[in-house]
Each structure stands twice: as structure tokens, then as C-alpha cells.
């Protein structure tokens, strides 16, 4: 199996990115480790960091074109290099060393399009997966740590870059499932991740993540969740997390007025059909 690893960056924290790169480089049979940078303001420092690694290449975009666009750059490179699969990573994620040794057990399954690890969040602990063993068939998963079959990426038309950021991963998973392919999670494989700058809180006996995303991220979350719900005929399902997030922001987060305002703007732009980069 031939594969590459792709990392999307935007103003990365360099020490965390170095940790990410060291873990990615432990998968020494990758055809390439490609970093796609969305016009970071610290690009000079990023270039210096890149020079420390032999197997890395960097593609510098001339402006911030969003996560989906950058992911499609990775997919295109995988296709040009005739890679069967490509792995996608956020800039602050850290792979389990030699994770591909685990994933390689499942790449010959023709019905599988995405292979994902369990998520161990630095703030909230284990996310989504209940166990560290077994294989779960899942509906959606986050982008980071995914191993994606290149041919299915092409069949789906790539990632939807009209979304810019947030919900891009869920949208792609739903597109994969609409083509009768599977998304599986390998629970003995893990990824260290940090979602937002938040904390876990007990509410009515349940642990809830208070993410403390920026108001701009909340704009994209509300707009894009409604968009992908409509796109895949699941609008009612995706209204719920938008309303839940709005409630948690109102009850527990700081700067709640501007955050709620931008969430409502996201809902309004969904109604108007305005996609792409936020105009506000």
C-alpha cells in the first residue's frame, strides 16, 4: 500500500507542530509528508521548522482558503503520486507512533473508505469511543487521524470547499456513506487532540464539553451544520447540535453576546445560501 500524510496548518504553535511532525515521521514508509499552509503569519518560523526534517514538503497557499481547500490539495497530491490512501492531520494533533502498522490490517477491505483512530482529548479525555479495543462502524468522525481511500475521495468530488472550515469532515463522511462505503474506527489506535480551549462540566449527571470556540468558529459551526444537514437530507438531526451549542454558550461561556450574534449570523447566511469565507 502506498500512502502519504498531509497536515493542514494556519498560524500553528510550533512546539505542538513539532510533536505532531515527530509522530508522523515515525511512520517511515509514508511516500511523503505534505504540509499545506493556509498563509500563516509565522511562515518564516514554519520554514525553519520544516528544514529540520528530510521527508517533509510544504505547499504554501497565497491566502487562507480554508481547511477543505487544503485537504483537497492533499488529496490531489496523493492522486498524482498514485497513492492508494492519504492520512489527514490537524496541526495540533499527535498520532500514536507507528499507527499505520495498525491501520494496515484493514486497508484491503474494499468496503472501507475511511479508517479513523479513537480520540484522546487533552482537555476532556476519551471522545466518542468507549473502549480501547475492537472496531466500530461509525457514522461520522473528525478529519484528524483519518486514513482516506484516494479513489473514494475522487468519487465524492473531494471535500466541499464552500464550507471553508467546520463540518467539512462530517460532510465528507456522509458523502462516503451515500456511496455505500464504510467509515470505521480502530479503537486500539489513538490520536492525541485538543478541541478548543475549554473544559468538561457535569450537567444533569452527564459530562458536557464547554469548548470556548471563538465567535468566528461558532459562525461556521452553525452555518455549516445546517448546510450539511440540508445537503444530506438530515436537517432536523443537525439543527439539534446548533441549538445545544448556542445554549451552552449562553449559559457557560464568556463573550456570549458576540458569540450568539455570530451563530445567528451563520444561521441567517445558511438561509440566504451564502457560503465560503465569513464576510463579517
C-alpha positions in Angstrom: 0.0 0.0 0.0 1.3 3.4 -0.9 0.1 6.4 1.1 1.1 9.9 2.1 0.4 12.0 5.2 -1.0 15.5 4.9 -1.1 18.2 7.6 -3.1 21.5 7.3 -1.6 24.5 9.1 -2.7 28.0 9.9 -0.6 30.1 12.4 0.5 26.9 14.2 2.0 26.7 17.6 5.4 25.4 16.6 6.3 23.2 19.6 3.0 21.3 19.3 3.5 21.1 15.5 7.0 19.7 16.1 5.5 17.0 18.3 3.0 16.3 15.5 5.7 16.0 12.9 7.9 13.7 15.0 4.9 11.3 15.4 4.1 11.5 11.7 7.7 10.8 10.8 7.6 7.6 12.9 5.5 6.2 10.0 8.6 5.9 7.9 7.0 4.1 4.9 4.9 7.1 4.0 5.6 8.2 0.5 5.6 11.8 1.6 4.6 14.1 4.5 3.0 17.1 2.9 2.3 20.3 4.9 -0.3 22.6 3.3 -0.1 26.1 4.9 -3.1 28.5 4.7 -1.0 31.7 4.6 0.3 31.6 8.2 1.6 34.8 9.7 4.6 32.9 11.2 5.5 31.3 7.8 9.2 32.2 8.2 9.4 30.3 11.5 7.5 27.4 9.9 10.0 27.2 7.1 12.8 26.9 9.6 11.0 24.1 11.4 10.4 22.3 8.1 14.2 22.4 7.4 14.7 20.1 10.3 13.0 17.2 8.5 14.1 15.3 5.4 10.9 13.7 4.3 8.7 16.8 4.5 7.4 19.1 1.7 5.4 22.3 2.2 2.8 23.8 -0.1 2.3 27.5 0.7 -1.1 28.9 -0.2 -1.2 32.6 -1.1 -4.2 33.2 1.2 -6.3 31.4 3.8 -8.5 29.3 1.6 -9.9 27.2 4.4 -9.5 23.6 5.6 -11.5 21.9 2.9 -9.4 23.5 0.1 -6.2 22.5 1.8 -7.4 18.9 2.3 -8.2 18.8 -1.4 -4.6 19.8 -2.2 -3.5 16.8 -0.1 -5.9 14.5 -2.0 -4.8 15.8 -5.3 -1.1 15.2 -4.4 -2.0 11.6 -3.3 -3.7 11.1 -6.6 -0.7 12.5 -8.6 1.6 10.2 -6.7 -0.7 7.2 -7.2 -1.1 6.7 -3.5 -3.9 4.3 -2.6 -4.6 6.2 0.6 -3.8 9.5 2.3 -3.9 10.5 6.0 -5.2 13.9 7.1 -4.0 15.7 10.3 -4.7 18.9 12.1 -1.7 20.9 13.1 -2.0 20.3 16.8 -2.8 16.6 16.7 -0.3 13.9 17.7 -0.5 10.4 16.2 0.2 7.2 18.0 3.7 6.2 16.8 3.6 3.6 14.0 -0.2 3.9 13.8 0.0 2.7 10.2 1.0 -0.7 11.4 -2.4 -0.9 13.0 -4.3 0.7 10.1 -2.6 -1.5 7.5 -4.6 -4.5 8.8 -7.8 -3.0 7.4 -6.8 -1.4 4.1 -7.6 -4.4 2.0 -11.3 -4.2 2.8 -12.9 -2.9 -0.4 -16.0 -1.7 1.5 -14.0 0.7 3.7 -13.3 4.3 2.6 -12.2 5.9 5.9 -10.2 4.4 8.8 -10.1 6.5 12.0 -8.5 6.2 15.4 -10.1 6.8 18.8 -9.6 10.4 20.1 -7.9 11.2 23.4 -8.6 14.8 24.0 -6.1 16.7 26.2 -8.9 18.6 28.0 -11.8 16.1 28.0 -10.3 12.7 27.9 -11.5 10.0 25.6 -14.0 11.2 23.0 -16.6 9.1 21.1 -15.0 5.7 21.6 -15.9 3.9 24.8 -13.2 1.2 24.5 -9.5 0.9 23.5 -10.2 -2.3 21.7 -12.4 -3.5 18.9 -13.5 -2.0 15.6 -16.6 0.2 15.4 -18.7 1.2 12.4 -19.3 4.9 12.8 -21.5 7.5 11.1 -19.0 10.4 11.1 -15.6 11.2 12.5 -13.3 14.2 12.7 -10.7 14.8 10.0 -7.6 14.4 12.0 -6.0 11.0 12.0 -8.2 9.8 9.1 -6.8 7.4 6.5 -8.8 8.1 3.4 -9.1 5.9 0.3 -7.9 8.2 -2.6 -10.3 6.7 -5.2 -13.3 7.4 -3.0 -12.1 10.9 -2.3 -12.2 11.5 -6.0 -15.6 9.8 -6.4 -17.1 12.1 -3.8 -15.7 15.1 -5.6 -13.3 15.9 -2.7 -14.1 17.9 0.3 -16.7 20.7 0.0 -14.6 23.8 0.0 -17.7 26.1 0.1 -17.8 25.2 3.8 -14.4 26.7 4.4 -13.9 25.2 7.9 -16.0 23.2 10.4 -18.3 20.4 9.5 -16.1 19.6 6.5 -15.2 16.2 8.0 -18.8 15.2 8.8 -20.0 16.2 5.4 -17.3 14.1 3.7 -18.2 11.1 5.9 -21.8 11.3 4.9 -20.9 11.6 1.2 -18.8 8.4 1.6 -21.7 6.5 3.2 -24.0 7.6 0.4 -21.7 5.6 -1.9 -22.2 2.5 0.3 -18.7 2.7 1.7 -17.9 2.4 5.4 -16.2 4.6 8.0 -14.6 2.5 10.7 -12.8 3.4 13.9 -10.0 1.2 15.2 -10.1 1.7 18.9 -6.7 0.4 19.7 -5.2 3.2 17.6 -5.3 6.6 19.1 -4.8 10.3 18.4 -4.0 13.0 20.9 -6.1 16.0 20.1 -7.2 19.3 21.7 -10.6 20.7 20.6 -11.0 24.3 21.6 -9.7 25.9 24.8 -12.4 24.5 27.0 -13.2 22.2 29.8 -15.5 19.4 30.8 -18.5 20.1 33.0 -21.1 17.9 34.7 -24.7 18.9 33.7 -27.6 16.7 34.9 -25.2 13.9 35.6 -23.7 14.0 32.1 -20.2 15.2 31.1 -20.5 18.1 28.6 -17.7 19.8 26.7 -17.6 23.6 27.1 -15.4 24.3 24.1 -14.9 28.1 24.2 -14.5 28.4 20.5 -14.1 31.9 19.0 -17.1 33.7 17.7 -15.9 33.1 14.1 -15.7 29.4 14.6 -19.2 29.4 16.0 -20.4 31.2 12.9 -19.0 28.4 10.7 -20.3 25.7 13.0 -23.9 27.0 13.0 -24.0 27.7 9.2 -22.2 24.6 8.1 -24.1 22.1 10.3 -27.3 23.4 8.9 -25.9 23.3 5.4 -24.7 19.7 5.6 -28.0 18.7 7.2 -29.9 20.1 4.2 -27.3 18.7 1.7 -27.7 15.1 3.0 -31.4 15.2 3.9 -30.7 15.3 7.7 -31.6 18.9 8.6 -33.6 18.0 11.7 -30.6 16.0 13.0 -28.1 18.8 12.6 -30.4 21.6 14.0 -30.0 19.9 17.4 -26.2 20.4 17.9 -26.5 24.0 16.8 -29.2 24.7 19.4 -27.3 22.8 22.0 -24.1 24.8 21.3 -26.0 28.0 21.5 -27.4 27.1 24.8 -24.1 26.1 26.3 -22.5 29.3 25.0 -25.3 31.4 26.6 -25.0 29.6 30.0 -21.3 28.9 30.5 -19.0 30.8 28.1 -17.5 34.3 28.1 -18.2 36.9 25.4 -21.6 35.2 24.9 -23.3 38.2 23.3 -20.9 38.4 20.3 -20.8 34.6 20.1 -24.6 34.2 20.0 -24.7 37.0 17.4 -22.3 35.2 15.1 -24.1 31.9 15.5 -27.3 33.7 14.4 -25.5 35.3 11.5 -24.4 31.8 10.5 -27.9 30.6 10.6 -29.0 33.6 8.5 -26.3 33.1 5.9 -27.4 29.4 5.6 -31.0 30.6 4.9 -29.6 33.0 2.3 -27.4 30.4 0.8 -24.2 32.4 1.5 -21.2 30.0 1.8 -17.4 30.4 1.6 -15.4 32.6 3.9 -17.3 34.6 6.6 -18.0 38.2 5.4 -18.4 39.8 8.8 
